[in-house]
Amino acid sequence: MKLFLKINILILILINTSFANDKIVFLDINYVLSNSEKGKLILKQFDEKNKKNILELEKKENILKNKEKDLEIKKNILSENELNKQIEDLKVQIVQFKKEKDRMVKEFNIYKKKELSSLMQEMNPIISEYVKEKSIDLVLDKKNILIGKTSYDITENILELVNTKLK
């Protein structure tokens, strides 16, 4: 048991010294995306498009609710055949509404993914250039870091570069 413990300590010391010369930093990419000028513009576009979609869906939903209320009022006046026909028509409209809602959500998610991917592609050369310039060996995403020295955080530096180079 003591031999096993000594071997483990020796391995840890060797691993620790081998990484001592490597320059490892971390970056909060989500912070850069949401606080850069271009990122804020893209997020504002997402918000506007989402609000527009929500308003459109709410209008259509209100129309369907009004039709349902109207049917409820007319149920004693209409013949059973006519009532059933209008109920079936309303059900078809509700199904169409749900399909349209799903389509809008899917299109929005595709649009969002495409825009964020495009921004990341524009940011990658900036980050790569910074890494090369500062002789950094490894950049980790901050969300995967439990604790680290703030001096290893390059988020603000990258944010400045992104704001300067991406207009």
C-alpha positions in Angstrom: 0.0 0.0 0.0 2.8 2.4 0.9 4.6 1.6 -2.4 1.4 2.3 -4.3 1.0 5.7 -2.5 4.7 6.6 -3.3 4.2 5.7 -6.9 1.1 7.9 -7.2 2.8 10.9 -5.5 5.8 10.5 -7.9 3.4 10.4 -10.9 1.6 13.5 -9.7 4.9 15.4 -9.3 6.0 14.4 -12.8 2.7 15.4 -14.3 2.7 18.7 -12.4 6.2 19.6 -13.5 5.5 18.7 -17.2 2.6 21.2 -17.3 4.4 23.9 -15.4 5.8 25.5 -18.6 2.5 25.3 -20.5 0.4 28.5 -20.6 -3.2 27.6 -20.0 -5.9 30.3 -19.8 -9.7 30.4 -19.8 -12.3 32.3 -21.7 -16.0 33.0 -21.1 -17.2 32.7 -24.7 -20.9 33.3 -23.7 -19.9 36.6 -22.0 -18.0 37.7 -25.2 -21.0 36.7 -27.4 -23.5 38.6 -25.3 -21.4 41.7 -24.5 -19.6 42.4 -27.7 -21.1 45.1 -29.9 -21.9 42.7 -32.7 -23.2 40.0 -30.3 -25.5 42.6 -28.7 -26.8 43.5 -32.1 -27.5 39.8 -33.0 -29.2 39.2 -29.6 -31.4 42.3 -30.2 -32.3 40.9 -33.7 -33.2 37.6 -32.0 -35.4 39.4 -29.5 -37.2 41.4 -32.1 -37.8 38.4 -34.3 -39.0 36.4 -31.3 -41.4 39.2 -30.2 -42.8 39.5 -33.7 -43.4 35.7 -33.9 -45.1 35.8 -30.5 -47.4 38.6 -31.4 -48.4 36.9 -34.7 -49.1 33.6 -32.8 -51.1 35.4 -30.1 -53.3 37.1 -32.7 -54.0 33.8 -34.4 -54.6 32.1 -31.0 -57.1 34.8 -30.0 -59.0 34.4 -33.3 -59.3 30.7 -32.6 -60.4 31.3 -29.0 -63.0 33.8 -30.3 -64.3 31.2 -32.8 -64.5 28.6 -29.9 -66.5 31.1 -27.8 -68.7 31.9 -30.7 -69.4 28.2 -31.2 -70.2 27.8 -27.5 -72.8 30.6 -27.8 -74.3 29.1 -31.0 -74.4 25.5 -29.9 -78.1 25.7 -28.8 -79.1 27.6 -32.0 -77.3 25.5 -34.6 -78.4 22.1 -35.8 -76.3 19.2 -34.6 -74.9 18.6 -38.1 -73.9 22.2 -38.5 -72.4 22.4 -35.0 -70.4 19.2 -35.6 -69.2 20.6 -39.0 -68.0 23.9 -37.3 -66.4 22.0 -34.5 -64.4 19.8 -37.0 -63.5 23.0 -38.9 -62.2 24.5 -35.7 -60.2 21.4 -34.8 -58.5 21.6 -38.3 -57.7 25.2 -37.7 -56.2 24.4 -34.3 -54.0 21.6 -35.8 -52.9 24.1 -38.5 -52.1 26.7 -35.8 -50.0 24.1 -33.9 -48.1 23.2 -37.1 -47.4 26.8 -37.9 -46.2 27.4 -34.3 -43.8 24.5 -34.6 -42.6 25.7 -37.9 -41.9 29.2 -36.6 -40.0 27.8 -33.6 -38.0 25.5 -35.8 -37.2 28.4 -38.3 -36.2 30.7 -35.4 -33.9 28.1 -33.9 -32.2 27.5 -37.3 -31.8 31.3 -37.8 -30.4 31.6 -34.3 -28.0 28.8 -34.7 -26.8 30.1 -38.1 -26.2 33.6 -36.8 -24.3 32.5 -33.7 -22.2 30.1 -35.8 -21.4 32.9 -38.2 -20.4 35.2 -35.3 -18.2 32.4 -33.8 -16.5 31.9 -37.2 -15.7 35.6 -37.3 -14.4 35.5 -33.7 -12.2 32.4 -34.1 -9.4 34.1 -36.1 -9.3 36.9 -33.6 -9.0 34.4 -30.7 -6.4 32.3 -32.6 -4.3 35.4 -33.4 -4.4 36.4 -29.7 -3.4 32.9 -28.6 -0.5 32.8 -31.1 0.7 36.3 -30.1 0.6 35.5 -26.4 2.1 32.0 -26.8 -0.8 30.3 -25.1 -0.9 26.6 -25.3 -4.5 25.9 -24.2 -7.7 27.9 -23.9 -10.5 26.4 -21.8 -14.1 27.5 -21.7 -14.8 29.2 -18.4 -18.1 27.2 -17.8 -15.9 24.1 -17.4 -13.6 25.7 -14.8 -14.4 25.3 -11.2 -11.8 27.7 -9.7 -8.9 29.6 -11.4 -6.8 32.6 -10.9 -8.4 35.7 -12.5 -5.1 36.4 -14.1 -5.7 33.4 -16.4 -9.0 34.8 -17.6 -8.6 36.4 -21.0 -12.3 37.2 -21.5 -12.0 41.0 -21.3 -9.0 41.0 -23.6 -10.9 39.0 -26.2 -14.0 41.2 -25.8 -11.9 44.3 -26.5 -10.3 42.7 -29.6 -13.7 41.5 -30.9 -15.2 45.0 -30.4 -12.3 46.6 -32.2 -12.1 44.1 -35.1 -15.7 43.3 -35.7 -17.9 46.3 -36.5 
